[in-house]
């Protein structure tokens, strides 16, 4: 199972994140954990994945190249390139909502936390 995590850039609830990942991994084996290089959660996501022997793929936004559209372009590329089976969506703003909508439009199952 390929799981993509998305959240707002200011979301920083590491306890909820790791709890949800623990619960989801008990229900469904995770092979790859994908994220967008979130500044607050990125290291927690990667630590959790490494501690549970799960591969990690990181897609940081390229602000220098894409400016204010960096997150939108990254999210679309991340969804198309990583081919997740499910999107675990934590609280966020417009960019998170847009990522959820993009995932749903291409048939990726979304679980909003």
trRosetta pair geometry for C-beta under 8 A, 3 or more apart (Angstrom, degrees):
i j d omega theta_ij theta_ji phi_ij phi_ji
1 28 5.2 57 -36 150 168 109
1 29 5.9 146 13 88 108 59
1 30 5.3 -70 79 -109 103 46
1 31 5.8 142 46 7 45 86
1 32 7.9 -151 101 37 44 68
1 85 5.1 -94 -153 47 72 145
1 86 6.9 -1 -178 14 109 110
2 30 8.0 99 -105 -156 17 72
2 31 6.4 -42 -70 64 61 97
2 32 4.5 -5 -119 63 79 109
2 34 6.5 32 176 -15 91 119
2 82 6.6 180 169 154 132 91
2 83 6.3 54 80 100 161 71
2 84 4.6 -138 118 -127 98 53
2 85 5.0 122 51 -3 74 87
2 86 7.8 158 86 28 55 65
3 24 7.0 107 -120 135 156 143
3 30 5.1 -42 2 -131 127 114
3 32 7.1 172 28 89 63 59
3 33 5.5 -17 71 -113 97 64
3 34 6.8 -179 92 23 44 81
3 84 6.2 69 -135 -153 12 113
3 85 7.0 -39 -72 54 54 88
3 86 5.5 -16 -115 70 74 94
3 87 7.9 147 -164 -101 59 22
3 88 6.0 22 -178 -9 107 110
4 34 4.3 -33 -103 76 73 111
4 35 7.1 153 -160 -79 61 44
4 78 6.9 124 -141 145 134 110
4 79 7.2 -5 -84 -99 177 66
4 82 6.3 116 -83 100 116 141
4 84 3.8 -85 -18 -68 107 162
4 86 7.3 -170 29 96 74 46
4 87 4.9 -26 72 -110 103 71
4 88 7.1 180 86 25 47 69
4 103 7.6 -161 70 -105 137 134
4 108 7.7 0 30 175 128 148
5 17 7.6 55 -155 -148 142 107
5 33 6.9 15 -14 -175 111 92
5 34 7.0 173 16 82 69 55
5 35 4.7 -15 59 -95 102 97
5 38 7.8 -76 111 -8 109 135
5 41 7.5 -122 133 126 136 137
5 45 5.9 -152 49 -120 156 136
5 87 7.9 153 -92 -162 18 60
5 88 5.2 -21 -107 69 67 102
5 90 7.1 16 -172 -6 90 108
6 35 7.7 171 -77 -136 47 68
6 36 6.6 46 -111 -3 78 122
6 75 7.4 52 -116 -124 137 108
6 87 6.2 -5 10 -172 111 106
6 88 7.5 162 26 82 63 53
6 89 5.3 -14 68 -114 96 72
6 90 7.0 -167 95 29 46 74
6 92 6.8 -65 141 -7 86 155
6 96 5.6 155 139 -132 108 81
6 99 4.7 -153 -162 110 166 152
6 100 7.3 -153 77 -57 141 73
7 11 4.0 -93 158 57 123 147
7 17 7.9 -67 -40 -93 154 114
7 38 6.3 33 56 -111 100 151
7 41 6.4 62 47 8 138 155
7 89 7.1 149 -80 -167 57 50
7 90 3.6 -13 -97 69 112 107
7 91 6.4 33 -151 64 92 45
7 92 4.9 169 -180 -58 42 113
7 96 6.1 -2 -158 -105 20 132
8 11 4.6 111 58 -24 81 102
8 90 7.5 -109 13 102 70 86
8 91 5.9 -39 6 121 114 66
8 92 2.8 167 -51 -127 77 69
8 93 4.9 86 -118 -3 118 76
8 95 7.3 122 -118 59 62 97
8 96 5.2 -67 -65 -28 68 134
9 38 7.0 -166 -125 -141 53 83
9 39 6.9 35 -165 26 86 104
9 40 7.6 118 173 5 50 109
9 92 7.5 84 -5 -139 50 103
9 93 7.9 -35 17 21 83 112
9 95 7.5 43 -27 52 97 140
10 40 7.2 67 -153 -10 26 149
11 38 7.7 -41 66 -163 92 140
11 40 6.8 -177 86 72 48 135
11 41 6.8 -7 100 -34 89 129
11 90 5.4 145 161 120 160 119
11 91 5.4 155 -100 75 127 82
11 92 6.0 -69 -26 -78 128 76
12 40 4.0 -83 -101 168 93 143
12 41 6.7 -156 -120 -56 48 83
13 16 4.2 18 130 24 120 114
13 17 6.2 147 99 -20 70 88
13 90 7.5 -164 53 -170 105 135
14 17 5.4 -55 -146 38 34 117
14 18 6.1 26 161 -14 70 106
14 41 6.6 175 -93 -118 75 77
14 44 4.5 -140 -133 -118 108 162
15 18 6.3 -58 -145 40 25 101
15 19 6.1 26 156 -19 62 112
16 19 5.6 -58 -144 39 30 113
16 20 6.1 29 159 -18 66 107
16 90 7.3 125 111 -132 119 121
16 113 7.1 137 156 155 115 132
17 20 6.1 -61 -150 37 25 107
17 21 6.4 21 155 -15 63 109
17 41 5.9 164 -89 -142 167 122
17 44 6.0 85 90 120 142 132
17 45 7.0 -80 165 -76 135 77
17 48 7.7 -143 128 -25 99 156
17 90 6.6 -27 -91 -80 88 152
18 21 5.6 -53 -144 40 34 112
18 22 6.2 40 154 -23 66 104
18 44 6.6 -99 -56 172 102 111
18 48 5.4 -164 -117 -95 90 134
19 22 5.7 -52 -149 34 30 113
19 23 6.4 26 154 -15 64 106
20 23 5.8 -55 -147 39 31 110
20 24 6.1 28 157 -17 66 109
20 88 6.5 143 139 -171 129 137
20 90 7.8 -179 33 -84 163 103
20 113 5.5 -20 -110 -117 156 142
21 24 5.8 -55 -140 40 29 108
21 25 6.0 30 160 -20 65 109
21 30 7.7 -39 -163 -10 87 162
21 33 7.7 21 -136 -118 125 137
21 45 8.0 160 -71 -128 152 67
21 48 5.5 61 98 157 159 149
21 88 7.8 147 -82 98 71 175
22 25 6.0 -59 -146 37 24 109
22 26 6.7 26 154 -21 61 105
23 26 5.9 -57 -156 30 31 111
23 27 6.8 19 153 -11 65 108
24 27 5.8 -63 -153 40 35 106
24 28 6.2 -38 172 45 73 96
24 30 7.0 58 117 -52 102 121
24 88 6.8 -71 -64 -86 165 138
24 111 7.9 158 -103 76 126 160
25 28 7.2 -84 -125 70 24 56
25 29 7.0 39 -159 -125 68 34
25 30 5.2 -65 -106 3 87 111
25 52 6.5 -50 -147 -176 165 157
25 54 8.0 -106 -113 -58 128 145
28 86 7.9 74 96 6 158 150
30 33 6.0 39 161 -65 131 89
30 52 7.6 46 65 116 113 134
30 54 5.3 8 108 -128 102 142
31 54 6.8 164 176 -144 16 87
31 55 6.6 3 151 28 65 106
32 54 6.8 169 -102 175 19 90
32 55 4.6 -30 -109 77 74 105
32 56 7.5 160 -161 -88 66 19
32 57 6.2 20 -180 -5 112 108
32 82 7.6 -163 129 -171 133 102
33 45 6.4 -167 143 175 129 98
33 48 7.7 -146 -179 91 178 99
33 49 4.4 -133 40 -97 139 127
33 54 5.2 65 -11 128 108 127
33 55 7.1 169 23 87 68 51
33 56 5.4 -24 71 -106 92 69
33 57 7.5 177 88 25 43 69
34 56 7.7 152 -89 -162 35 51
34 57 4.6 -14 -111 66 81 103
34 58 7.9 -180 -156 -78 54 29
34 59 7.2 21 -177 -4 95 109
34 78 6.8 149 160 -178 122 103
34 82 4.6 88 -124 -177 157 156
34 84 5.7 -122 37 -77 139 115
35 38 6.0 -70 168 1 119 99
35 41 7.4 -128 -164 106 148 104
35 42 6.2 176 115 -116 137 71
35 45 4.9 49 -26 130 159 167
35 46 7.9 -112 38 -52 134 79
35 56 7.5 -27 20 -162 98 95
35 57 7.7 152 25 84 54 59
35 58 6.0 -16 72 -114 80 68
35 59 7.4 -167 103 31 35 77
36 58 7.4 97 -156 -164 9 63
36 59 5.1 -42 -118 77 58 87
36 60 6.7 109 169 -103 60 31
36 61 6.7 32 174 -39 109 83
36 71 7.7 59 171 -140 149 79
36 74 5.9 97 -145 138 114 127
36 75 6.9 -21 -94 -85 143 69
36 78 6.0 -57 -90 -78 92 164
37 42 5.3 14 -161 -104 36 140
37 58 5.0 86 -70 -179 82 104
37 59 6.4 -126 -13 80 100 35
37 60 3.3 7 9 -88 169 78
37 61 7.0 -143 61 3 122 64
38 41 4.2 3 100 52 134 92
38 42 4.6 176 64 -49 64 82
38 45 7.2 91 43 -7 113 134
39 42 6.4 -1 -91 2 13 118
41 44 5.2 -68 -159 48 58 112
41 45 5.6 61 145 -29 88 103
41 90 8.0 132 -71 47 168 156
42 45 5.8 -55 -147 33 28 111
42 46 6.4 18 160 -11 64 109
42 58 6.9 59 -151 -128 112 123
43 46 5.8 -57 -145 42 33 108
43 47 6.0 36 155 -22 67 106
44 47 5.7 -51 -140 37 30 111
44 48 6.2 32 158 -19 63 106
45 48 6.0 -58 -151 36 26 110
45 49 6.3 23 153 -17 63 110
45 56 7.3 127 129 -132 93 122
46 49 5.6 -54 -144 38 33 112
46 50 6.2 29 159 -16 67 107
46 56 5.2 52 -120 -133 79 168
46 58 7.4 -13 -76 -65 118 121
47 50 6.0 -58 -145 40 28 106
47 51 6.1 27 157 -19 64 111
48 51 5.9 -60 -146 39 27 111
48 52 6.4 1 161 2 63 113
49 52 6.3 -74 -147 50 25 94
49 54 4.3 -98 -158 75 79 100
49 55 7.2 -57 172 87 123 15
49 56 4.6 118 102 -69 158 105
50 53 7.4 34 -170 -78 33 31
50 54 7.5 -96 -59 49 23 66
50 56 7.1 -39 -52 -21 80 128
57 82 5.7 167 97 -117 149 118
59 74 5.6 151 141 -173 106 99
59 77 6.8 -179 -164 97 138 100
59 78 4.2 -177 68 -96 166 108
59 81 7.5 137 -96 66 137 130
59 82 7.2 -104 -37 -41 134 127
60 74 7.2 -79 132 -133 25 144
61 66 7.2 -101 180 59 89 125
61 70 3.9 90 171 145 112 107
61 71 5.0 -36 -101 -81 146 55
61 73 7.6 108 -142 65 86 86
61 74 4.2 -100 -100 -27 71 152
62 65 4.3 1 134 34 120 113
62 66 5.5 90 85 6 86 102
62 70 5.6 -154 68 -139 46 106
62 73 7.6 -58 45 90 95 125
62 74 6.9 155 8 -72 72 105
63 66 6.9 -80 -124 59 21 76
63 67 6.7 60 -172 -106 60 21
63 70 4.6 -48 -91 -56 51 167
65 70 7.3 113 67 -104 75 97
66 69 4.8 -101 167 81 101 84
66 70 4.0 141 80 -86 111 64
66 73 4.9 -126 -138 29 160 146
66 74 7.7 -167 48 -34 156 84
67 70 6.4 -177 70 -35 21 94
69 72 5.1 -60 -166 48 70 114
69 73 5.4 67 137 -23 92 107
70 73 6.1 -62 -144 41 25 106
70 74 6.0 25 159 -19 64 112
71 74 5.6 -55 -142 39 29 112
71 75 6.1 32 159 -23 65 106
71 95 4.7 -22 133 -141 141 141
72 75 5.9 -54 -147 34 27 111
72 76 6.6 22 158 -14 62 106
72 95 6.9 -119 -66 -129 67 91
72 98 6.4 -44 -112 129 88 150
73 76 6.0 -56 -149 38 30 108
73 77 6.2 25 156 -13 65 111
74 77 5.8 -63 -146 43 29 108
74 78 5.8 32 157 -25 68 111
75 78 5.6 -53 -140 36 27 114
75 79 6.4 26 160 -17 62 106
75 95 6.9 -179 -41 -179 145 91
75 98 6.7 104 88 107 163 99
75 99 4.4 -114 -155 -100 136 96
75 102 6.2 125 135 41 110 155
76 79 6.0 -56 -149 36 28 109
76 80 6.3 16 158 -9 64 111
76 102 6.0 -119 -96 -155 71 153
77 80 6.0 -64 -144 45 29 104
77 81 5.5 14 166 -10 70 120
78 81 6.3 -58 -126 45 20 102
78 82 5.6 -3 180 2 61 121
79 82 6.9 -59 -120 45 13 94
79 84 7.0 -70 -134 20 60 103
79 87 8.0 -16 -110 -80 101 126
79 99 7.4 174 -53 -157 123 80
79 102 5.7 -168 -3 126 167 116
79 103 5.8 -142 -124 -88 132 73
79 106 6.4 128 151 43 125 147
79 108 6.8 -122 -154 -12 106 153
80 83 7.6 4 173 -63 26 65
80 106 7.6 -132 -85 -129 72 170
84 87 6.0 99 103 -69 144 69
84 103 7.6 -31 67 -132 118 116
84 108 5.8 55 83 -145 91 134
85 108 7.3 157 168 -144 15 86
85 109 7.0 -3 150 34 62 106
86 108 6.8 158 -113 176 22 88
86 109 4.7 -34 -111 78 79 100
86 110 7.4 157 -165 -91 67 24
86 111 6.2 17 179 -2 115 106
87 99 7.3 -177 -163 140 145 99
87 100 6.8 178 113 -113 144 61
87 103 4.5 -27 -18 -150 152 167
87 108 5.5 73 -19 131 106 122
87 109 7.1 -178 22 92 73 49
87 110 4.7 -19 65 -111 107 73
87 111 7.1 177 85 27 55 64
88 111 5.4 -19 -111 70 62 102
88 113 6.3 33 180 -30 87 117
89 92 7.3 -96 -176 17 89 115
89 96 6.2 125 -162 180 104 103
89 99 7.2 166 -111 94 113 107
89 100 5.2 25 -98 -86 160 109
89 110 5.8 11 -8 -169 124 101
89 111 6.9 171 22 82 78 46
89 112 4.8 -31 73 -108 109 65
89 113 6.5 -176 84 13 49 79
90 96 7.7 -92 75 -142 56 142
90 113 4.9 -22 -101 59 61 121
91 96 7.3 86 156 109 28 171
91 113 7.4 -92 -28 86 67 83
92 95 6.5 -79 154 71 126 78
92 96 2.6 109 82 -22 134 151
92 97 7.1 -155 92 -26 95 65
93 96 6.0 108 48 19 38 100
93 97 7.1 -72 136 -3 34 101
94 97 5.6 -56 -146 39 32 112
94 98 6.1 34 154 -21 66 107
95 98 5.5 -52 -146 36 32 114
95 99 6.4 36 153 -21 64 103
96 99 5.6 -52 -149 34 33 112
96 100 6.5 36 151 -20 64 103
97 100 5.6 -51 -151 34 33 114
97 101 6.4 32 152 -18 65 106
98 101 5.7 -53 -147 37 32 111
98 102 6.3 34 153 -20 65 104
99 102 5.7 -51 -146 36 31 112
99 103 6.3 33 154 -20 64 105
100 103 5.8 -57 -152 35 29 111
100 104 6.4 26 154 -16 65 107
100 110 5.4 83 -151 -145 86 153
100 112 7.1 23 -122 -82 140 105
101 104 5.8 -55 -146 38 31 110
101 105 6.2 34 154 -23 65 108
102 105 5.7 -56 -148 35 29 114
102 106 6.7 6 161 -1 64 107
103 106 6.5 -73 -152 46 28 93
103 108 4.0 -76 -174 68 88 120
103 110 5.4 116 100 -72 129 109
104 107 7.7 52 -175 -68 31 16
104 108 6.9 -86 -69 59 28 71
104 110 5.7 -48 -66 -10 90 131
